[in-house]
Amino acid sequence: MQSAVPDAVDLSAETSQTTDLYGINETHSKVAGQRLLAARRMVERGVRFVQVFPSSYGTWDSHQKLQEKHAKMCVSVDKPIAGLLKDLKQRGLMEDVAVVFCTEFGRTPGLEERSGGTTGRDHHPNGFTVWLAGAGIKRGHVHGATDELGYHALGEGHYVTDLHATVLHLLGLDNTKLEVPGRRRLDIDRGKVITDILT
């Protein structure tokens, strides 16, 4: 793998059309574009699992000024993500690749009192959005909903371990047989595959 990495992340061989597609030639989307294009190149070389942080660590973890900060972040990732999906599709890779765009929590729908007497939007695990595309995923399908404030999941709801189980299933792995030493939480909640979103 180490010998293959330099070629996989060398984007100089890509056409200008491809770098434009990923927004690499635009300052605000360059970093995300480079990372997502490198991910596509790894997938083409047989890498089975690629995790991409399209921005600097912690950038999305904003408790205040969400509209301002997230609008800026959305501009940095929208074109590269659309470019990745289009590129995977035109190369025939969407039949073999599942794309998961997620987080581990959302934001409270209202201001919360924070330490030091400040107010902000806190971490919120009860309702947030995740999207999936590609291999094994129903196209255009919406699964789940929240109340009108986005505070509580309606219906059954899912925990993050359900998402983990679903991704492992898409990779051909049975989450109930996964053993990670020292991870007692898996013995308590291994999660269930979200079969409703699968083809």
N, C-alpha and C positions, 0 to 999 in steps of 0.2 A: 504494500500500500504506500509506503513512504516513497518508493521510487516512482510511483504513478502520480503522486500528488502534484509535483511541479507542473506537469503537462496539463493536469485537470484544471488547475487554477490559473493557467496562462491564457488570458482572454484575448491576447493579441492576434490570434488566428481567426477570431470571429469577424464576420462581415459588419460593415457599418449599419446595415439594416437591422442586424441582431442587437448591436449595442444601442441603437436608437430605440428598438422595441422595449428594452429593459430600462431605458432612461439613464443609461450610463453617461451620456454626453450632457446631462443636465446636473448642475451642482447639487440641487436639493434631493435628487433621487440616485445619485451616483453610487453611494455606499450600498444601499439596498439592492440596486441593480447588479452590481458586481457580485454580491454574495449569492443572489438568486441564480444568476447565470452560472456561477461556479457550481452551484447545487445541481443544475441541469446537466452540466458537463460530468459531474461525478456519477449521476444516475445513468448516463449513457455508457459509463465505464463499468457498470455493474455494482455500484455501491447500493446496498439494500436499504439503508436508513440514513437520511441526511437531516440534521436539525439546523435551521437557519435562524439567527437573530438578525432581522433586517435593519436594526438600529443599535445604537450603543446600549449596553446593559443599563436598565433603570430608567431609560428615557421615557417610556410609556407610564411609569409609575408616578403619575402626577396626581396629587391630592387637591390641588387648587388650580384655577385658571384652565379648566379642562377644555373649554371651547377653543381657547387660544392655542394651547399646547397640542391638543390632539388634531386640530386643523393643520398645524404645521407638520406633525408626524404623518398624517394621512397623505399629504402632498408628497412626502418622501417615499412612501411605499406603494401608493395606488398604481402608478404606471409600471413599476417593476413586477408587482404581483400579477397584474393583467398580462404583462409581457411573458412571464413564466408560463401561465396557463395557455396562452396562445401558442407559445413556442413548443410546449409539450404536446399540444394537440396536433400542430402541423407536422411534427416529427413522428407522430404515431405512438407517442409514449404515454398518453393518457389512459390507454388500455392496461398499462402495467404499473403506473405510478399513482399513488393516492397522495393528495396534498391536504394537509391538515393545518388550518390557520386558527390558532387558539391562544388562550391565556389560562391562568389557573384561578382567576377571580375577576369580578367586575368592580363597579363603583356604586356606592350607595346612591339612590336616586335623589337624596336630599343632603343638606349640609349636616355634618356631625361635629360635636364638640371634640376637640383634640387636645392633647397635652399642651400646657403652656397657655391655655385660654383661647387658642386659635380655632377657627372652624374650617372644615374642608370636607372632601368626600372620601370616606373610608373604604377599606377593602370590603368586598361584598361577594360572598360565595353563593348567594341564594338565587341569582338570576344574571346570566351574561350570555353573550353570543359566541358561538364557535361555528366555523364552516368547513366543510370537507368537499373535495372534488376528485374526480378521476376514477381509478380502478376500484370496482366493487361498490361504488357509491351511487345511489339513485340521483339522477339529474333533476334539478329544479325542485327538489323535495324540501319542505319545511317541516321540521320536527320540534315540537315543544313550543311553549309560549310563557310569558310572564303576565302578571297583573298589569293594569293600566299604568302603574307607576314604575314598573320594572323592578319591584321589590321582591316578590315571591314567584317561584316557578309555579305554573298551573299544571294540574294533572300530576302524573307520576314524578316528573323531574328526573334528573340524572346527576350523579356525583362524578368528580373528575376520574375516579377509578373506572367508571363505565366507559369513559372516553379512552382510557388506557387499554381496557379490555378490547374495545372495538379496533383500535390501531393494531394491537397485537394480532387479533383475528385477521385483519387485512394483510398482515405480514406472514400469515400461515402458522401462527403460534397460539397455543391454548393457554390462556391466562391462568386457568385453574391449576396448571401443572408448573407454573413459574415459581421457582424458589430463589429468594434473595436473602442470604444469611443476614440476620440482624434486623430484618424489616418485618417486625411483628404486625404492622398495620395490614400487610397483605393477608395474614391469617384471619383478620377480622373482616376486611372488606376487599375482596379481590375484584369486585366490579362485575357487571354483566354486559355482554355485547349488546349494543343498540341495534338490534336486527331490523328495526323499522326503516333505517336509513340505507340498508344494504340492498344491492340488486340480487 
